[in-house]
Amino acid sequence: MAKTDGGMKWALVAPVLLLLITFNVFPLLYNIVLSFTNAELVGSGSRTVGGANYGRVFADPQFAGALRRTALFVTCAVGAELLLGFSVALALQRAFRGKQAVVTALLVPMMLSPAVIGLFWNLILNGNYGIVNQTLGWLGLPQPQWTTDRDLKFWSILAIDIWMWTPFMMLISLAGLGAIPPSIYEAAEIDRAGRLRVFFKITLPMAAPVLALAVLFRATDALKQFDLVMAVTGPNDSSTQTVSTLIYQIVFRDGKVGLGAAFACVVLVVVVALATVFTRQLDRLRSSEGAP
Amino acid sequence: MKDPVLRISNLQKSYGGRRVLDGVQFDVSAGEFTVVLGPTGAGKTTLLRTIAGLETPDAGNIIMNGADALSLPPAARDVALVFQNFSLYPGKTVRANLEFPLRAPERGLGESDIKDRVAKAASMLHIERLLDRPARQLSGGEMQRVAIGRAIVRRPSLFLMDEPLTNLDAKLREELRVELRELARGLGAPVLWVTHDPSEALSMADRIIVLIAGRILQIGAPENVYFAPASPEVARQLGSPPINLISAVASGDLWRCADGTPICNIKHPAPASALLGIRPEHIAPTGGESPATVEVVENMGPTRVVVARFGSVVLHLLTSRDFSARPGDIIFPRVDGGKIIVWSA
């Protein structure tokens, strides 16, 4: 009996397992193998080079820069999106006429493809004929080169990302705030808690677990930042290059698959380490606060 | 006479054209345990929320300790409200929940005062051992104890309790009923307790206010409301199994059902036709003159509820366990004429 059960179990799990192995486990392992070779995108005959690729990764100033820039991007983007999204959600908590329409309108940026958004903003921010600079010129104000000035373009991309993903934070915040039972606010009102006290002692702690989850989603996404950079400046710009675009540049433009694989492995280790720390924190938060 | 703690007059409240409170008017005196009894949707919760200041009435007055309460926000009304769903602050410990109302800056309580009040409340409610647990990990009964504790620590001049036992299981409900009644006696401040459960009202109240469809139908001591209900609606609210309501016609002292089946003899200076209210415990299964057919027998433990067809009406009888009958049996119910309630039709 137990034996047939076992067979059944495997038969049921097999399709998914096969898919996972083919598309997740094998590529990952093959990537590790590749990272020890000098494989190129075109041409055949690669050979093992030992840890040479990894040596180059850690010596590469471009990589250090991209890593720093990505970290800055994640911190600023997620921080701003959380702050703005949560604030807007707080403002939208009250019922008013046309609230549904406002929420829907606010969600639009999130619904569009990042590549399309990048291209659109490229036009909007274009130094010569973009609507932003046209307007600034008309008002007699200086017209910065948003997407080409080396001190500005990183922040322009950041701003686009914030524009695009604040609605996501707002949506999750709305859900988190909506899950707080109104009677708790009423209890607090009768208990003579002022608005600030209610916010810091009730609203914030009770919404925190959901917000933390939203931050996790956004952070993993922002770590992979690729589309906007590609659309606005291309992958090989020294002031906007992120880790993803750097690896793209190495593998698909320079054709150095082996080296790119080594980069990817290092990034993977960094990301897994960060994710582990974060999910531990999240678990702790969820067990200490009243999260569903 | 001393002023009442709470005086409510002519309270009106509508939601979108539907009247929820319609001329509600009563007093609550110091130390009194008042139960507002009514079916779901009677306006009980709205009444409490209005007193607490969470709702604004359309008209009427609420005077609390001699002052107009309607002009005050909830925080300034000095009432404590215990919610049906407990509404604890879930992420905080029991201690933090109890301390929360005391830490309001306006109270200006010192740490030792706060500690002292929390300790006292915790010991009254037997929740000392729960103090350091997060509220979310408590059972329903424990949560309600903490919720009541959160009200007690404040030492308000009035306790408002919105069906505090409804979300608990039956056994716990009966236990807490006794315990809370005792506790309330020690508190000094009056309690306004809302429930839809007649046994809760009968067992706990000094005074019952029967509220149906936003109107007060009767105010009185439990035995008064039970044995002398002002109207059939009130009678139906109290008692389980429900009171028998029979339209009857009198010829002399003999009262008959509409179809002529004789019910009993009562000397009553009433009109010739009336609605009779007969409590199930006031009908004996034997000794009567007219036959009835048993339809259902329900065993309730120490008692049985017998449902019998009596001419054109269906009677509920409450009998002792010793009386055994089966569906189909013929019995001769005898109504205790002295305990019948007569409402002229």
Boltz contact constraints between the chains, C-beta under 6 A:
constraints:
  - contact:
      token1: [A, 183]
      token2: [B, 83]
      max_distance: 6.0
  - contact:
      token1: [A, 183]
      token2: [B, 87]
      max_distance: 6.0
  - contact:
      token1: [A, 184]
      token2: [B, 87]
      max_distance: 6.0
  - contact:
      token1: [A, 186]
      token2: [B, 54]
      max_distance: 6.0
  - contact:
      token1: [A, 187]
      token2: [B, 87]
      max_distance: 6.0
  - contact:
      token1: [A, 189]
      token2: [B, 74]
      max_distance: 6.0
  - contact:
      token1: [A, 190]
      token2: [B, 52]
      max_distance: 6.0
  - contact:
      token1: [A, 190]
      token2: [B, 74]
      max_distance: 6.0
  - contact:
      token1: [A, 190]
      token2: [B, 81]
      max_distance: 6.0
  - contact:
      token1: [A, 191]
      token2: [B, 100]
      max_distance: 6.0
  - contact:
      token1: [A, 191]
      token2: [B, 101]
      max_distance: 6.0
  - contact:
      token1: [A, 192]
      token2: [B, 75]
      max_distance: 6.0
  - contact:
      token1: [A, 192]
      token2: [B, 104]
      max_distance: 6.0
  - contact:
      token1: [A, 192]
      token2: [B, 106]
      max_distance: 6.0
  - contact:
      token1: [A, 205]
      token2: [B, 91]
      max_distance: 6.0
  - contact:
      token1: [A, 289]
      token2: [B, 91]
      max_distance: 6.0
  - contact:
      token1: [A, 290]
      token2: [B, 90]
      max_distance: 6.0
  - contact:
      token1: [A, 290]
      token2: [B, 91]
      max_distance: 6.0
  - contact:
      token1: [A, 290]
      token2: [B, 136]
      max_distance: 6.0
